[in-house]
Amino acid sequence: MGEELFLLTELQALDSEIAKNEQRKKKHSHQIQQREIKISELEKNLLSKQEELKEIKKKRRAEERRIDEVDLKLAKHEDEKYKVKSRDEFTALDKEVSHVEGEKREIEDLLLELMEKEEELTQFLPSFKVKAEAEKNELDREKKVLISSLKELISKGEKFQEEREKLIPQLDPVLLEQYEKLRQLKDELAVVPIKDGICEGCNVKVPPSLIGRIKRGKEIVYCENCNRMLYNASLRKV
């Protein structure tokens, strides 16, 4: 029975490493995903700024064309002033000129606003692009390191599973089933040592009668408080 207890402690240590390895894999996968999201956001932000600049330039050119059209209207109306034959016609024409001039001022205000935005973005984009590229390169570097580390963890996990598969056939199926149930119920700690007469699973004193049975090593002894399997801290494979 001492041999089986020793195998259970080995299995538990292995299962503990497997669990830790899985947590590290999840953490690495999450960190890789976070960096991919940040890289994507950087690329989108840069593209968005570049598209914004293109759109502003497009609008500015459109407004410049509108200014040219308004100037043509004003020039046409100026010529028409010399052809009017009545005061009413002149008043109507003057009113139309005022309307067109107001339209021109509105376009000029909008055009000025667009030109200011275009200048601001034109000055901003080069440094923003450099900064974005530098940050993206750093994130790419971190991602590659994490991917390499994740591959190592996957490889390590496969080795742990191979070791576990070799160990399982050496254990009594009934004892193995008890171990698996206890692990689920007891925070993955099914087999614990006693130290100075104390169960290291629940920190409760173990009765001397149980300690004697544990030392004899002829049976599996369970803690009366937490129901975990108990073994001597000095347990060694024989």
Secondary structure, DSSP 8 states (H G I E B T S, - for coil): -HHHHHHHHHHHHHHHHHHHHHHHHHHHHHHHHHHHHHHHHHHHHHHHHHHHHHHHHHHHHHHHHHHHHHHHHHHHHHHHHTT--SHHHHHHHHHHHHHHHHHHHHHHHHHHHHHHHHHHHHHHHHHHHHHHHHHHHHHHHHHHHHHHHHHHHHHHHHHHHHHHHHHGGGS-HHHHHHHHHHHHHTTT--EEEEETTEETTT--B--HHHHHHHHHTSS-EE-TTT--EEEETT----
